[in-house]
Structure formats: C-alpha cells, structure tokens
Amino acid sequence: MEQVLQMLDSEMSLVEKQFKHDLDSEVLLIRKVGEYVLASGGKRMRPMLVLLAARLTGYQGDKHIGVASVVEFIHTATLLHDDVVDSANLRRGEASANSVWGNEASVLVGDFLFSKSFSLMVRTGSLAILQALSDATTMMAEGEVLQLISTCDLDLTEERYMQVVRDKTAVLIAAACRCGGVLSGVDEEQEQALSDFGMHLGIAFQFMDDALDYVADQAEFGKACGHDLEEGKMTLPLIETLRKCTAEEREMVADVVEKELLSDEDLAGVTQLIHSYNGIDYTRVRAKELIEKAKKCLDVFDASETKSALYVLADYVVSRTK
C-alpha cells in the first residue's frame, strides 16, 4: 500500500490543495469546520480511486484533480451529517466536529459542502460526471433513510442490508471509479467495469467496518467500539448471528438493541454471541469474496502498474485494522 501512496503522492498533494481552495468561504466557521475534518486524516480512498481510474484509462489532462476533490467534498459532507445522526463523539480517533461545534454547525457546514460540490461538478464541463455524482448523492440519501428505518429490525435480511450498504456507502466509491473512466472517454464496457469494481469494493469496505466495530482497538480504529450496536444498527455480523441463534438468544439481543445506553456487559454479551456463531469470520469471508469479484471486473483492462495498484488497494480493504 505504501508503494501505491508513493505513486499518487504528487497528485494527492494537488487534490489536498484543491480541496482547501474549494473550501474557501467568507464565513470563518465553514473554513474552520471543513479544515478540521480534512486535517483529521482519513484514507482518502475515494479521491485515490478517481486518480487511479483516470491513470488506468490513459487520461492526460488535469481535470481528475478537481473531480477527486469534489468526491472528497461529498464524502466529508456525509461524515458531518452521519456523526450528527449517529450522535458520534469520535471520528478518526479525534473529537467529531459535532462534539466540538455542535450539531447545528455540523449539519449546516455539511449542507454547504454538498451545495458547493454541485457547483464544482458543473465546472468540470462534463454532463456525464455531473450525472454520476448527482445520482450517487441521491442514492446516498436514500441509503441513510433505509438504514434509519432498519434500526433495531431483527428481521433485516442480508440481501436487504446489502441494499443499504450499496446506497449509503458503495455508490460513491463506484461513482469515483466511473468518473476516472469518463474523463478518459472509455467505452461503455470499461466504464461499467470501473463502476462495478467500485461497487464491490465499497460493499466489502463497509463489511470490514462492520466487523471492526466489534473487534478493533478503539485507539487504532478511531471510533468507539460497539457504536453500531448502541445505535441499534443491524450490521452483517449481527444479521448472520441472528440467522443462526436460538429464540432465547435472539430475545437477549432484542433487549440490548432497544437500550439507549449499553453497559460493558451488554456489549460483551452480544459480542461473545457473535463470535460463537462466527459472525465476524462470516463477514470477513463475504468481504474477501467481493474483493475477488472486484478484481475480476478489471479483466477488461490490460496488465499495468496502475491495475496492480488497484489490486493492492482492493486487498488493503480486507486486511486493514482501522
């Protein structure tokens, strides 16, 4: 992964510079909140995928820098809104923006970032990119609502949950990959292949997040462990466990997810149950299957250093610990 980061170092520096430039506003609070979230780190996977997809398909211009910045703008807006909806206090190991400036500021700055994103999309001059990213943001909002109405739903199936993940998380990753190809003017088959690669990668990424929420070290993972359970979110490790467990165990889980505050004993009890039914292992296996599907999508492209870099990035998704 370090080699991939080195490969993209100069372009990613330009993306960071572009992001800060696009964040400029006469309203000081907007800059402060935006720069705070930007400085908190993050994997920058979505802009990296724009750059890699553009490189894979032979793009020679500089518009991919602006598109990569827009994609990160959209992602940052969703983080601000998500932390408010989830009542999160931590983001990437630091205090979340809403815990520093309050929910109102986080929502409004998130709104600014979404609005500015559309203005920036128009400047690319590509209707196809505007279409891809605007469709993605619409689906992301639908995914958030789907997740909301699925809260504490012990009957949520894996298929239904995958739809939540596609809409909420994977669709922007798919759009990032698609946009890199659009810039190069690839044919429909290659454009769809890039999108499919991103979709499989995005679902796998969320599945690994689901697993890490139960097992990762909080200091390393960057957010409170068991937060999904505390929010009543039915993620894949728990869905798989509920599919296998006894009626008595299911009732225990139902009692826990309905609580507003979980004790250490509550979290330990559900986590132990998930481990006993191999919910974590199942989730990781499903993520690895999706990564193999993602790699297969790139068969339409010739072997290259950039294609290998995309494989490395895909493998990183299922090997990460944070």
N, C-alpha and C positions, 0 to 999 in steps of 0.2 A: 504494500500500500504506500510505503514511503516513496517508492520509485514513481508511482502514479502522481503523488503530490508534487514531486520534483518536476515531472513532465509538464504539469499545469501551473507551476509556480508563477511564472511571469503573467500569464493570462488571468489567474485568480487574483493577483495583485491589482490588475486593471479592473476586475469586477468589484473588488472591495472599494477601490477609488470611485468607481461609477456609482456604487450604492450610496456612499457618503455624499456624493454630489447630488444625486436624485433625492436625498433625504433633506436637502436644504429647504428651510422654511423660515419665514419671519417670526413664526410662533416658536419661542425658545423651547417650550415643553415638548413639542413634537420632535425636535432635534435631540433633546436630552433622552427621551424615552427610546427613540429609534436607535440612537448610538449606544445606549445601554444594552439593548437586546443584541445588537450587532457585535458589541465587544465581549459579550458573554460566551462567545465561541460558537460551537456547533460544527457539524460535519461538513456543511456546505455541499452536501451531496447533490442537490438539485442543480445548482449552477455548474458543478463539475460535470454533470451528465449532459448539460447543454453544450459545454465546450468539447467534450469527448465525442458526442454525436456529430457535431459540426466537423471536427477533425477527421472522424471516421469516414465521412462522406465527401471529404475533399474541399470543404469551404475555405475560401481565400480572403474574405473580407473581414470587417471588424464589428459587424452588427451583432455577432454572437455574444460580445461582451455586454451590450445593453440588454439583450434578451436574458442572459444569465442573471443580470442584476434584477430585472423585473420578476423573474421566477423566485428569487430570494426575497424580494419585496412582498410577494403574495404569501410566501411561506411564513415570513415574520409577522404579517398581519394575522394569520391564523393562529400563531403561537400566542399573541397578545389576547385574542378572543378566547382561545381554548383555556388559558390559565384562569380567566375570569369565570368561565362556565364550570370549570373543574375545581374552583377555589384552591388553586395550587399556590403553594408558598415558595417552592423551589423550581428553578428552571436552569438546567445545565450546571447544577451544583451551587448556583447563586440565588439570592432572593429574586423571586419573579417580579416583573415590572408592576403587576397589580398590588403586590405586597409593599412595594416602595412608594408608588404614586397613587395607588387606589384603583378601584375597578373602573371608575368613570374615565379617568385619563387613559387607561389601557384600552378600553373599548373605542374611545374617540380617536386615539392615535392609530389603532388598528384600522378604523374607518378611513383615516387619511391615507394610510399605506395602500389599502385596496383601491381607493379612488385614484391615487397617483399612479398606481400600476396600470390602469386603463389608459391614462394619458400617455404613459411611456410606451405602451403597446402600440398605440396609434403612430408614434414617431418611428417605429420600425418600418413603416410603409408596407407591411405585409398583412393582407387580409387573412391569410391562412394562419398566421401566428396569432393574430387577434382572435380568430375563431377558436383555435385550440386552447388558448389560455382563458378566454371568457367562458367557454364550455366547461373547462376544468373548475373554475371558481364557482360556477353554478352547481355543479355536481358535489363539490366540497361542502357547500352549504346544506345540500340535501343529505349528505352523509352525516353531518353534525346532528341534523334533526332525527335521522334514522337511529343514530346512537342514543339520542336523548329518549326517544320513545321505547328503546330497548332496555333502558335502565331497569335493573332488578328482574328482568324477564328470564326466569329459569328455563323456559321452554324455547329460548332462542337457539336455532339450529346453526351448524357450521356454515351451511350454504347462505343463510340469511346474514350471518355475521360477516362472511366474505364480501357481501354486497356493501355493508357498512364500511369495511376496510377499503374496498375499491374506490368508493365515492369520497371518503373522508381523507385518505392518505395517498393511495396509489395513483389516483388520477392526475395529480400534479406532477408526480415523478414521470408518468407516461407522457404527459404533455411536454415536459422538459426535454425528453429524448426526441419526441416528434419534432419539436421546434428546431433542434440542431439539424435534422434532415431537411426540413422545409427551407432553411436558409440556403442549403446546397442545391435545392431543386431536384431532389431524388425522385424516382418514380414511386407510384402508389404502393408497390410491393415493399420497397425498402422503408418507406415512411411508416407503413403499418407494422413492419418488423421492429422498428425502433420503438414505436408506441407499445407494442406487445412486450418487448424486453422490459421497458419501464414499468408496465403494469405488474408483471410477475415479480420484478424486483421490489416494487413498492409494497405489495402484499406480504412478501417474505420479510421485508424490513419491519412492518407492523407486527407480524407474528413474533419476531425476535424481541421486539419491545414488550409484547405480551408476556413472554417467558421471563425476560429480565426483570419485569416489575415484581416478580415473586422471588427471585433468587439473587439479584445483583446487590453488591455493596452500595449503600446509598451515596457514600462519598465518591465512588467511582462512576455510578450510573447518573448522578446529577439530579435525582428527584427521589422523593420519599418512596420507599418500597411498600407495596401493598396499597398504593394510592388508587389503583383501578378498582380494587375490591371495596375500598372505603367509599368510592363514588358509585358503587353498585353497577360497575361496568362488567358486562358478560364478555370476557375475552376468551381466546381459544383454549388456554389450559383449563379454565373452569368449565367451559362448554363440554370439552372432552370428558372431564371428571363427572359432570352431571349426567352424561350419557351412560356412564358405567356404574355409578354408585348406587347404594341401597336407598330405599324410601326414607329410612331414618337419617341417613347421612345427608340426603337432599334437604330434609327438613332443617337440619342443623345449618346448612349453607343459607337456606332461606331466611332463617332468623338473623344470621350475621349480616347479610347484604342489606337488610332493612334498617340496620342501625345507623344512626347519624355519625357516631364515633365508635371506632373499633378499638378494643383493648389489644394488648400484645398477645393475649391468649386467643382471642378471636382470629387474628391473622395467622398465628401459629397453627391453630386447628385446621383452618381451611388449606393453608399451605401444605401441611402434612397430608391432608386428604388428596390434594392434587398430586403430590409426589407418589402416594400409594397407588394411584390409578395411572401413573406415568403421563400426566397431563403436560408437564414441561417437555419431556422427551418427545411426545407426540407432536407438540407444537414445533419443536426444532426440526423434526423429520419432515413435516409439511413445508417448513420454510426452505429446507435443502432441496426438496422436490421442485419447488417453484423456481429456485435459482437455476437448477438444471434446465427447466423449461425456458427460462430467460436466455440462457446461453445459446440454446438451440435456435432461438429466434434470429440470432446473428449469423446463421449459416448462409444467409443471402449476401453477406459481405466477405470479401477476400481477407485472408490472413494478413495481419498487420500489427505493428506495435500498439496502435490505438485499440484494436479489437482485443488484444491481450490485456490491455489496461482495463477495459470494460469487464473482462472476465475476473480480473483481480478485485475490482470494486464489488462485483457481484458476490465473490467468495467472502469478502470482508463483511458483508451484511450478515452472514450467518456465523461468523467467527467472533464478532465484536462482543465486548463485555460492558459497553456503555453506549 
